[in-house]
Every structure is written in C-alpha cells, then in structure tokens.
Amino acid sequence: MFRPFPGLLAAALLAASAVFASPAAPAAAVTYYVDAAQGNDSAAGTDSAHAWRSLARVNQTTFHAGDQILLKAGSRWSGQLWPKGSGAWGAPITVDRYGDGANPRIDGGGAVADTVRLADQEFWTIRHLEVTNQAPATGTPGANLKDLRGIHVTGTRDRTLHGFVVESVNVHDVTGEVNWIGGDTAGNAPGIHFKMGWDRSKKTGGIVFDSTVANPGAPPTTPTVLDGVTIQNSVIANTSFAGIVVKQYSGDAPGAVATGWGSRTSAGDTRFTPHTNVVIRGNHIASRARPTGATACTSPASSMPWSSRTWCTGPGRQASRPTSPTT
C-alpha cells in the first residue's frame, strides 16, 4: 500500500489549511486629528496632542472604512480638502470637528475649483464645516466668477457610488460662474453665459453632486450613478450658480458624444439614468440681491424623494426639480 512521505503529508495539510483559513479581519478604524495652529505634520495625527497641521497632510493620506478625520473647532485653512479612499456599508469615512468653538473653516479663495472634493469615492459623511470659495473681486463686475464650488462630489468611472451624507455645514460666498442652458448670447457678460447646453451649465455653487466622463468623445456604455445622497440641516448662502445641485451627465458639449443619461426626453426614455435615493431636507438656502443671483436649489437628473422643509430665499427661483433640461 502506498504511504506518503511525512514531508508531503505536511505540505498537503498546510495547503488545505490555507484554502479553508478565515479571511483576515479588516483593519481597525482610526481617528485622525488636525489642528491648524498647534498641529505638526510629522506627528502621528492619531490623538489631539499629536495632531496634524495642514490639509496637504490629510490630502496625501488614503483613509479606510470607519476612519474619522476631525478638524479642530476654531481652526482655519486656505486651499482644498481632498482626502482619499472610500468607506464601506455601515462604516463610512467621516469628516467632522473636535473641541469647542466655531466650526472649522476652509477657504478656497477662488484658487481651487472645489474647496472640499471627493472624486470616484464612496461612503463619506461630512459634518460641521464652514466652507467658502470666493475669488477676489476686480474692477469689472462678474469678472471674478469662475468654475468654482464649495463642496463637490463627483464620479467619472461608469459605476455606482454609494453613501454620501453632508449635514450641518455652512457653505457661503462661492463665486461660481453663471451658465444657462439656453437663452440669448446677446446677454453674455463677464461670468454670465447663455446657450451653454446641459453639461456646461448649472455646475457651480455651494454643494454640487454630479457625474461626468473621462473622455467626452468616447464615453463608456454605462454612466456613473450616485446612490444614497443626503444633504440636510445646512446653510448655503450667496453661492452662484446655485445653492445645491444634483446633476447627471448627458454629453451635449461641443465634441462630445451624446449619452442622454441626464436628459429625459419622455416618460419612457430608456437612456435616462438619474442619480438615485437623493434626500435634501432641513436646509436654508439664500442669495443676496445681485445680477448673478440664480437658481437656489436644483436637482436635475436625479430620482429623489423631494426635499422636505428646505427653505430658499433670494432673487433666484425657488427649489426646483426639473426632469429635463429646459432653462
């Protein structure tokens, strides 16, 4: 009778144990602290006594499910916050504050397109921030209006991205350009443009959730869809084009191949692929009287239980939920 050599038997048992071994446990979530005044980017960042100092240190880090990024109350930074990584179901990555005092403030200053940015990421919660993105005024009214946003969540990789919560934030003074879908180009002025089409309009302002494609001339066959978006209990003031925008890509810019994902032509339009499970509630959106005042709250190309108790004040239109690009 054949008897295996002891060494062969041990190797076989080892291989079998590797096949049936339990998967490794996920890494424990970590809380990171950031202090603009007393922090040190060479520190570990994992307790308030050894906090990081700069947004750059945060931006170069890839975070994981359940991690927290806590900014010290009363701190103030200039530039962009763009932390990397994604959370998971039931374990989002959270940006919040710690300590007593005013919400931590981040000023884009018109030098960055997005003061707070997430791109092709999912499962994030953002709370208790003050955010601005105001380009300095010039001698020409409207000349400082640019392609600017306060908080921007976007995707380009033709897949569904899940799980976004923005709550209890104060986004104000964002000098975004005002681009209209239609109209008469005779009315163009610095920072204000008409007849721009769907994709180049309504994409600036306070809080923007949208999607696009890496190559407009050769788009993928399926769109990026943002699923599970909640924007609540926040104040958005003096942000142009809009206060809150949720927008799907359609492919109507010059040189682009039309996709139709964001442009619903009829009730049975099978190409129309809106963002899903979008909730906007408990916010206050305001705009001072000025020539560039525009839509306060717009949610084109999203499938949403429309917002409850969101107030819009100012010269622009009130909260709206168009189902096709018309204005």
C-alpha positions, 0 to 999 in steps of 0.5 A: 500500500502506498504511504506518503512521505511525512514531508508531503503529508505536511505540505498537503495539510498546510495547503488545505489549511490555507484554502479553508483559513478565515479571511483576515479581519479588516483593519481597525478604524482610526481617528485622525486629528488636525489642528491648524495652529498647534498641529505638526505634520510629522506627528502621528495625527492619531490623538489631539496632542499629536495632531496634524497641521495642514490639509496637504497632510490629510490630502496625501493620506488614503483613509479606510472604512470607519476612519474619522478625520476631525478638524479642530473647532476654531481652526482655519485653512486656505486651499482644498480638502481632498482626502482619499479612499472610500468607506464601506456599508455601515462604516463610512469615512467621516469628516467632522470637528473636535473641541469647542468653538466655531466650526472649522473653516476652509477657504478656497479663495477662488484658487481651487475649483472645489474647496472640499472634493471627493472624486470616484469615492464612496461612503463619506459623511461630512459634518460641521464645516464652514466652507467658502470659495470666493475669488477676489473681486476686480474692477469689472463686475462678474469678472471674478466668477469662475468654475468654482464650488464649495463642496463637490462630489463627483464620479467619472468611472461608469459605476455606482457610488454609494453613501454620501451624507453632508449635514450641518455645514455652512457653505457661503460666498462661492463665486461660481460662474453663471451658465444657462442652458439656453437663452440669448448670447446677446446677454453674455457678460463677464461670468454670465453665459447663455446657450451653454447646453446641459453639461456646461451649465448649472455646475457651480455653487455651494454643494454640487453632486454630479457625474461626468466622463473621462473622455467626452468623445468616447464615453463608456456604455454605462454612466456613473450613478450616485446612490444614497445622497443626503444633504440636510440641516445646512446653510448655503448662502450667496453661492452662484450658480446655485445653492445645491445641485444634483446633476447627471451627465448627458454629453451635449458639449461641443465634441462630445458624444451624446449619452442622454443619461441626464436628459429625459426626453419622455416618460419612457426614455430608456437612456435616462439614468438619474442619480438615485435615493437623493434626500435634501431636507432641513436646509436654508438656502439664500442669495443676496440681491445681485445680477448673478443671483440664480437658481437656489436649489436644483436637482436635475437628473436625479430620482429623489424623494423631494426635499422636505422643509428646505427653505430658499430665499433670494432673487433666484427661483425657488427649489426646483426639480426639473426632469429635463433640461429646459432653462 
